[in-house]
């Protein structure tokens, strides 16, 4: 992953959030929070949008795969979501990259 990459966060087929990578990878070994201490490898992100209506991916995949096939239904859903978010950010004059 690189800075400004867009990532869809999901749980199985259910979309949760669309985020943007805003910094480099780092490791955190001293997290005291029981809910997050298992996450050692991290990246700073910017939450672009949350999926509140329960939209699901048509072809859920495993963990973290690049949407290289622009014809795939899953890639189309995520790209359309990102286009809507970008349009809203531009209307409000909020930068779309860091």
MMTF fields as JSON, N, C-alpha, C and O atoms, coordinates in Angstrom:
{
  "mmtfVersion": "1.0.0",
  "mmtfProducer": "UNKNOWN",
  "numBonds": 391,
  "numAtoms": 392,
  "numGroups": 98,
  "numChains": 1,
  "numModels": 1,
  "chainsPerModel": [1],
  "groupsPerChain": [98],
  "chainIdList": ["A"],
  "bondAtomList": [4, 2, 8, 6, 12, 10, 16, 14, 20, 18, 24, 22, 28, 26, 32, 30, 36, 34, 40, 38, 44, 42, 48, 46, 52, 50, 56, 54, 60, 58, 64, 62, 68, 66, 72, 70, 76, 74, 80, 78, 84, 82, 88, 86, 92, 90, 96, 94, 100, 98, 104, 102, 108, 106, 112, 110, 116, 114, 120, 118, 124, 122, 128, 126, 132, 130, 136, 134, 140, 138, 144, 142, 148, 146, 152, 150, 156, 154, 160, 158, 164, 162, 168, 166, 172, 170, 176, 174, 180, 178, 184, 182, 188, 186, 192, 190, 196, 194, 200, 198, 204, 202, 208, 206, 212, 210, 216, 214, 220, 218, 224, 222, 228, 226, 232, 230, 236, 234, 240, 238, 244, 242, 248, 246, 252, 250, 256, 254, 260, 258, 264, 262, 268, 266, 272, 270, 276, 274, 280, 278, 284, 282, 288, 286, 292, 290, 296, 294, 300, 298, 304, 302, 308, 306, 312, 310, 316, 314, 320, 318, 324, 322, 328, 326, 332, 330, 336, 334, 340, 338, 344, 342, 348, 346, 352, 350, 356, 354, 360, 358, 364, 362, 368, 366, 372, 370, 376, 374, 380, 378, 384, 382, 388, 386],
  "bondOrderList": [1, 1, 1, 1, 1, 1, 1, 1, 1, 1, 1, 1, 1, 1, 1, 1, 1, 1, 1, 1, 1, 1, 1, 1, 1, 1, 1, 1, 1, 1, 1, 1, 1, 1, 1, 1, 1, 1, 1, 1, 1, 1, 1, 1, 1, 1, 1, 1, 1, 1, 1, 1, 1, 1, 1, 1, 1, 1, 1, 1, 1, 1, 1, 1, 1, 1, 1, 1, 1, 1, 1, 1, 1, 1, 1, 1, 1, 1, 1, 1, 1, 1, 1, 1, 1, 1, 1, 1, 1, 1, 1, 1, 1, 1, 1, 1, 1],
  "groupList": [{"groupName": "UNK", "atomNameList": ["N", "CA", "C", "O"], "elementList": ["N", "C", "C", "O"], "formalChargeList": [0, 0, 0, 0], "bondAtomList": [1, 0, 2, 1, 3, 2], "bondOrderList": [1, 1, 2], "singleLetterCode": "X", "chemCompType": "L-PEPTIDE LINKING"}],
  "groupTypeList": [0, 0, 0, 0, 0, 0, 0, 0, 0, 0, 0, 0, 0, 0, 0, 0, 0, 0, 0, 0, 0, 0, 0, 0, 0, 0, 0, 0, 0, 0, 0, 0, 0, 0, 0, 0, 0, 0, 0, 0, 0, 0, 0, 0, 0, 0, 0, 0, 0, 0, 0, 0, 0, 0, 0, 0, 0, 0, 0, 0, 0, 0, 0, 0, 0, 0, 0, 0, 0, 0, 0, 0, 0, 0, 0, 0, 0, 0, 0, 0, 0, 0, 0, 0, 0, 0, 0, 0, 0, 0, 0, 0, 0, 0, 0, 0, 0, 0],
  "groupIdList": [1, 2, 3, 4, 5, 6, 7, 8, 9, 10, 11, 12, 13, 14, 15, 16, 17, 18, 19, 20, 21, 22, 23, 24, 25, 26, 27, 28, 29, 30, 31, 32, 33, 34, 35, 36, 37, 38, 39, 40, 41, 42, 43, 44, 45, 46, 47, 48, 49, 50, 51, 52, 53, 54, 55, 56, 57, 58, 59, 60, 61, 62, 63, 64, 65, 66, 67, 68, 69, 70, 71, 72, 73, 74, 75, 76, 77, 78, 79, 80, 81, 82, 83, 84, 85, 86, 87, 88, 89, 90, 91, 92, 93, 94, 95, 96, 97, 98],
  "secStructList": [7, 7, 6, 6, 7, 3, 3, 3, 3, 3, 3, 6, 6, 3, 3, 3, 3, 3, 3, 3, 3, 3, 3, 3, 3, 3, 3, 7, 7, 7, 7, 7, 7, 6, 6, 6, 6, 6, 7, 7, 3, 3, 3, 3, 3, 3, 3, 3, 3, 3, 7, 7, 1, 7, 7, 5, 7, 6, 6, 7, 7, 1, 1, 1, 7, 7, 7, 7, 7, 6, 6, 1, 2, 2, 2, 2, 2, 2, 2, 2, 2, 2, 2, 2, 2, 2, 2, 2, 2, 2, 2, 6, 6, 7, 7, 1, 7, 7],
  "xCoordList": [0.838, 0.0, 0.875, 1.987, 0.334, 1.042, 0.156, -1.062, 0.781, 0.019, -0.946, -0.586, -2.165, -3.299, -4.039, -5.035, -3.586, -4.368, -5.704, -5.795, -6.73, -8.067, -8.322, -8.066, -8.832, -9.061, -10.485, -10.938, -11.187, -12.517, -12.34, -11.727, -12.875, -12.847, -14.149, -15.227, -14.042, -15.236, -15.186, -14.133, -16.326, -16.446, -17.224, -18.434, -16.537, -17.09, -17.552, -16.732, -18.829, -19.329, -19.825, -20.076, -19.971, -20.538, -19.489, -18.463, -19.764, -18.873, -19.004, -20.104, -17.89, -17.887, -17.471, -18.174, -16.324, -15.816, -14.922, -14.384, -14.788, -13.847, -12.798, -13.129, -11.529, -10.467, -9.356, -9.238, -8.548, -7.408, -6.15, -6.121, -5.118, -3.835, -3.166, -2.993, -2.787, -2.203, -0.778, -0.178, -0.237, 1.128, 1.725, 1.049, 2.981, 3.699, 3.383, 2.826, 3.752, 3.524, 4.419, 5.529, 3.916, 4.697, 4.221, 3.167, 4.989, 4.625, 4.396, 5.107, 3.4, 3.114, 3.018, 2.083, 3.985, 4.04, 3.556, 3.378, 3.339, 3.018, 1.594, 1.358, 0.649, -0.735, -1.394, -1.413, -1.927, -2.562, -4.051, -4.665, -4.631, -6.063, -6.318, -5.79, -7.117, -7.364, -8.061, -7.971, -8.759, -9.464, -8.531, -8.847, -7.398, -6.513, -5.082, -4.283, -4.732, -3.33, -2.831, -1.621, -3.719, -3.305, -2.891, -2.279, -3.216, -2.871, -1.49, -1.371, -0.464, 0.906, 1.272, 1.829, 0.961, 1.292, 0.16, -0.99, 0.493, -0.528, -0.118, 1.044, -1.106, -0.894, -1.889, -3.021, -1.484, -2.457, -3.418, -3.015, -4.69, -5.718, -6.591, -6.609, -7.294, -8.324, -9.619, -9.711, -10.609, -11.898, -12.632, -12.916, -12.935, -13.625, -15.134, -15.859, -15.609, -17.051, -17.294, -16.442, -18.469, -18.899, -20.127, -20.976, -20.217, -21.367, -22.411, -22.251, -23.47, -24.496, -25.742, -26.629, -25.821, -27.051, -26.926, -27.838, -25.826, -25.676, -25.372, -25.665, -24.788, -24.452, -23.423, -22.511, -23.601, -22.701, -22.014, -22.533, -20.849, -20.098, -20.679, -21.024, -20.791, -21.355, -20.447, -20.93, -19.142, -18.186, -17.161, -16.047, -17.511, -16.562, -15.303, -15.365, -14.176, -12.88, -12.278, -12.868, -11.092, -10.35, -9.794, -10.335, -8.743, -8.162, -7.349, -6.552, -7.547, -6.702, -6.202, -5.071, -7.035, -6.647, -6.818, -7.801, -5.873, -5.956, -7.044, -7.139, -7.863, -8.928, -8.383, -8.722, -7.549, -6.882, -7.792, -7.586, -8.787, -9.698, -10.872, -11.803, -10.826, -11.863, -13.224, -14.227, -13.276, -14.554, -15.24, -16.412, -14.521, -15.091, -16.162, -15.987, -17.266, -18.376, -17.942, -18.372, -17.095, -16.618, -15.841, -16.037, -14.961, -14.179, -15.092, -14.869, -16.104, -17.047, -17.774, -17.92, -18.229, -18.947, -18.044, -18.475, -16.798, -15.876, -15.5, -15.446, -15.241, -14.882, -16.038, -15.815, -17.267, -18.433, -18.593, -18.899, -18.389, -18.466, -17.417, -17.715, -16.186, -15.114, -15.413, -15.122, -15.977, -16.334, -17.357, -17.255, -18.351, -19.355, -18.697, -19.021, -17.786, -17.082, -16.231, -16.261, -15.473, -14.637, -15.48, -15.091, -16.618, -17.504, -17.97, -17.983, -18.348, -18.786, -17.658, -17.884, -16.446, -15.301, -14.996, -14.736, -15.026, -14.745, -15.79, -15.441, -17.055, -18.118, -17.873, -18.19, -17.315, -17.041, -15.632, -15.206, -14.909, -13.542, -12.594, -11.76, -12.741, -11.848, -10.875, -11.312, -9.57, -8.602, -8.854, -9.21, -8.661, -8.883, -7.607, -7.651, -6.466, -5.218, -4.392, -4.631, -3.413, -2.559, -1.169, -0.305],
  "yCoordList": [-1.187, 0.0, 1.24, 1.254, 2.269, 3.542, 4.665, 4.516, 5.788, 6.954, 7.351, 7.356, 7.682, 8.054, 6.869, 7.069, 5.627, 4.474, 4.465, 4.891, 3.979, 3.868, 2.403, 1.523, 2.144, 0.781, 0.672, 1.518, -0.375, -0.669, -1.624, -2.682, -1.25, -2.095, -2.875, -2.307, -4.19, -5.024, -6.099, -6.379, -6.691, -7.856, -8.877, -8.741, -9.887, -10.826, -10.027, -9.379, -10.061, -9.333, -7.934, -7.127, -7.634, -6.356, -5.255, -5.36, -4.19, -3.034, -2.256, -2.114, -1.754, -1.008, 0.436, 1.358, 0.644, 2.002, 2.049, 1.039, 3.261, 3.537, 4.465, 5.542, 4.055, 4.828, 5.13, 4.491, 6.116, 6.524, 6.373, 6.802, 5.764, 5.635, 7.008, 7.604, 7.521, 8.867, 8.876, 9.94, 7.698, 7.651, 6.273, 5.335, 6.157, 4.9, 3.884, 4.212, 2.648, 1.543, 1.691, 2.217, 1.221, 1.19, 0.022, -0.555, -0.327, -1.407, -0.835, 0.068, -1.373, -0.964, -2.227, -3.016, -2.403, -3.613, -3.377, -4.337, -2.127, -1.802, -1.274, -0.448, -1.717, -1.255, -1.922, -3.148, -1.121, -1.641, -1.945, -2.597, -1.488, -1.675, -3.109, -3.541, -3.844, -5.26, -5.455, -6.528, -4.423, -4.539, -4.382, -4.861, -3.723, -3.449, -3.938, -3.817, -4.487, -4.845, -5.947, -6.092, -6.718, -7.776, -7.211, -7.919, -5.95, -5.332, -4.69, -3.582, -5.378, -4.894, -4.004, -2.922, -4.454, -3.713, -2.736, -3.141, -1.449, -0.405, 0.627, 0.717, 1.405, 2.544, 3.619, 3.301, 4.879, 5.94, 6.05, 5.94, 6.27, 6.365, 7.592, 8.194, 7.942, 8.982, 8.283, 7.721, 8.309, 7.695, 8.628, 9.778, 8.122, 8.921, 8.8, 9.77, 7.604, 7.376, 6.087, 5.2, 5.999, 4.778, 4.246, 5.016, 2.945, 2.316, 2.041, 1.132, 2.825, 2.737, 1.988, 1.728, 1.637, 1.042, -0.45, -1.061, -1.039, -2.49, -3.022, -4.183, -2.197, -2.682, -3.802, -3.771, -4.787, -5.94, -6.064, -5.628, -6.664, -6.899, -8.11, -9.103, -8.037, -9.166, -10.394, -11.523, -10.178, -11.285, -11.055, -10.617, -11.338, -11.077, -11.909, -13.076, -11.303, -11.974, -12.116, -11.728, -12.682, -12.798, -11.443, -10.402, -11.463, -10.255, -9.482, -10.068, -8.182, -7.213, -7.647, -8.113, -7.495, -7.749, -6.489, -5.766, -6.226, -5.049, -5.262, -6.336, -4.236, -4.315, -4.042, -3.028, -4.926, -4.707, -4.957, -4.374, -5.809, -6.117, -5.149, -5.329, -4.13, -3.089, -3.591, -2.897, -4.794, -5.362, -6.171, -6.521, -6.467, -7.271, -6.475, -5.284, -7.128, -6.463, -5.824, -4.717, -6.513, -5.982, -4.684, -3.711, -4.674, -3.472, -2.326, -1.182, -2.619, -1.59, -0.945, 0.277, -1.755, -1.243, -0.288, 0.8, -0.689, 0.128, 1.401, 2.475, 1.299, 2.481, 3.471, 4.678, 2.987, 3.88, 4.587, 5.779, 3.865, 4.459, 5.559, 6.651, 5.275, 6.255, 7.481, 8.603, 7.298, 8.427, 9.336, 10.56, 8.735, 9.538, 10.329, 11.497, 9.702, 10.363, 11.508, 12.611, 11.256, 12.305, 13.498, 14.646, 13.235, 14.309, 15.16, 16.389, 14.507, 15.237, 16.049, 17.175, 15.499, 16.232, 17.466, 18.542, 17.312, 18.438, 19.535, 20.715, 19.177, 20.166, 20.985, 22.173, 20.354, 21.027, 21.599, 22.112, 21.513, 22.027, 21.408, 22.091, 20.107, 19.344, 18.582, 17.907, 18.671, 17.976, 16.463, 15.843, 15.895, 14.439, 13.627, 12.397, 14.3, 13.56, 14.306, 15.475, 13.585, 14.181, 14.433, 14.932],
  "zCoordList": [0.0, 0.0, 0.0, 0.528, -0.607, -0.678, -0.154, -0.055, 0.179, 0.611, -0.499, -1.676, -0.114, -0.966, -1.563, -2.258, -1.316, -1.756, -1.023, 0.128, -1.699, -1.124, -0.798, -1.619, 0.418, 0.887, 1.412, 2.183, 0.989, 1.521, 2.699, 2.56, 3.845, 5.031, 5.043, 4.87, 5.249, 5.19, 6.254, 6.826, 6.511, 7.371, 6.555, 6.372, 6.07, 5.096, 3.876, 3.226, 3.558, 2.381, 2.734, 1.84, 4.031, 4.452, 4.462, 5.133, 3.702, 3.692, 4.995, 5.53, 5.503, 6.759, 6.526, 6.94, 5.859, 5.657, 4.431, 3.977, 3.916, 2.836, 3.425, 3.922, 3.373, 4.003, 3.009, 1.963, 3.362, 2.553, 3.404, 4.558, 2.837, 3.533, 3.531, 2.468, 4.711, 4.781, 5.33, 5.487, 5.621, 6.135, 5.973, 5.55, 6.307, 6.154, 7.236, 8.284, 6.956, 7.889, 9.122, 9.044, 10.245, 11.477, 12.326, 12.058, 13.344, 14.259, 15.654, 16.096, 16.33, 17.703, 18.557, 18.417, 19.429, 20.253, 21.68, 22.429, 22.071, 23.459, 23.628, 24.51, 22.821, 22.929, 24.135, 24.239, 25.032, 26.242, 26.036, 26.88, 24.938, 24.678, 24.228, 23.203, 24.982, 24.676, 23.336, 22.74, 22.856, 21.575, 20.377, 19.288, 20.557, 19.417, 19.592, 18.664, 20.756, 20.991, 20.072, 19.895, 19.49, 18.557, 17.196, 16.397, 16.924, 15.641, 15.79, 16.313, 15.336, 15.472, 14.285, 14.468, 13.075, 11.858, 11.546, 11.377, 11.471, 11.328, 10.292, 9.897, 9.862, 8.977, 9.398, 9.761, 9.354, 9.627, 8.44, 7.282, 8.756, 7.718, 7.918, 8.992, 6.893, 6.915, 6.527, 5.436, 7.393, 7.074, 6.122, 6.456, 4.936, 3.929, 4.045, 3.827, 4.39, 4.474, 5.243, 5.284, 5.85, 6.523, 5.806, 5.358, 5.701, 5.052, 6.128, 6.942, 6.125, 7.168, 6.722, 7.534, 5.441, 4.918, 4.672, 4.114, 5.073, 4.994, 3.608, 3.32, 2.735, 1.396, 1.495, 2.321, 0.625, 0.625, -0.722, -1.75, -0.693, -1.914, -2.635, -1.995, -3.965, -4.705, -4.712, -4.801, -4.619, -4.633, -3.535, -3.819, -2.296, -1.209, -1.39, -1.774, -1.113, -1.229, 0.15, 1.157, 0.167, 1.412, 1.823, 1.452, 2.569, 3.126, 2.098, 1.366, 2.041, 1.359, -0.017, -0.156, -1.007, -2.386, -3.194, -3.033, -4.058, -4.91, -5.961, -6.555, -6.189, -7.187, -8.574, -9.185, -9.075, -10.355, -11.548, -12.612, -11.39, -12.485, -12.441, -11.656, -13.278, -13.244, -13.713, -13.545, -14.3, -14.737, -13.642, -13.773, -12.567, -11.485, -10.745, -10.485, -10.408, -9.72, -8.405, -8.081, -7.649, -6.367, -6.577, -5.848, -7.576, -7.875, -8.291, -7.895, -9.077, -9.531, -8.355, -8.31, -7.408, -6.232, -5.453, -5.072, -5.216, -4.43, -5.182, -4.582, -6.476, -7.261, -7.343, -7.255, -7.51, -7.538, -6.196, -6.156, -5.105, -3.773, -3.651, -3.168, -4.089, -4.005, -4.869, -4.453, -6.036, -6.902, -6.223, -6.307, -5.547, -4.821, -3.691, -3.477, -2.979, -1.878, -2.419, -1.874, -3.484, -4.08, -4.521, -4.306, -5.129, -5.582, -4.399, -4.479, -3.312, -2.118, -1.5, -1.054, -1.465, -0.921, -1.767, -1.228, -3.072, -3.967, -3.813, -3.824, -3.67, -3.473, -2.207, -2.161, -1.195, 0.074, 0.127, 1.161, -0.986, -1.119, -0.098, 0.496, 0.09, 0.966, 0.068, -0.865, 0.323, -0.518, -0.566, 0.437, -1.747, -1.892, -1.76, -1.792, -1.611, -1.385, -0.34, -0.038, 0.197, 1.229, 0.686, 1.408]
}
